[in-house]
Amino acid sequence: MQTAQTDIPALERNLVRHYGPYVPVAVAWRWLSFSSLEAARCAWRRGKTPVPFMRLRHRRGLFIKTHVLAQWLQAQGLTCMQFLAPHPGKEVAP
């Protein structure tokens, strides 16, 4: 039986494989339970996000460190298999 600690690396590994070391907020807003991307941006401006958002030099938009997002998702009870479920507009390889 896997523990929560062993699930975090698998979830993080899958996030890194799909998005790299930083996940765009434009992708992750649904996972963070925001009603829209604009709601996520408003929360960031107010300082009310569940994980830190950041800007990256020479990149447009907001980002989240992959390992921080993986830890937060794990704390919310999301497993690696639930994460791998297809999202609209995003194909996920097995």
C-alpha positions, 0 to 999 in steps of 0.5 A: 500500500502506498502512503501519501509521501510515495504518491507525491513524487509520482504526481510531481513526476507526471506534472513535470513531464507534462509542464516542466518545473513551472505549471501555468496558472492558465492550466492549473486554475481548475485544479485549484478550485477557482471558477475561472482563470480571471478568478485565479488572477483576482485572488493572486492580486488580493494575496488569497491563493492556496499556493504561491503564484509567480511571474517568470522573467521573459514569460507571459502569465502567472506560474506555480512551482510544480513541486508546490502544486503537487504537494497541494494537490496531494494534500487535497486528496488527489491521486496520481491516477485522478490527475492522469484522467483526460482534461478537455483539450489536453491529451495525456499519454499513458 
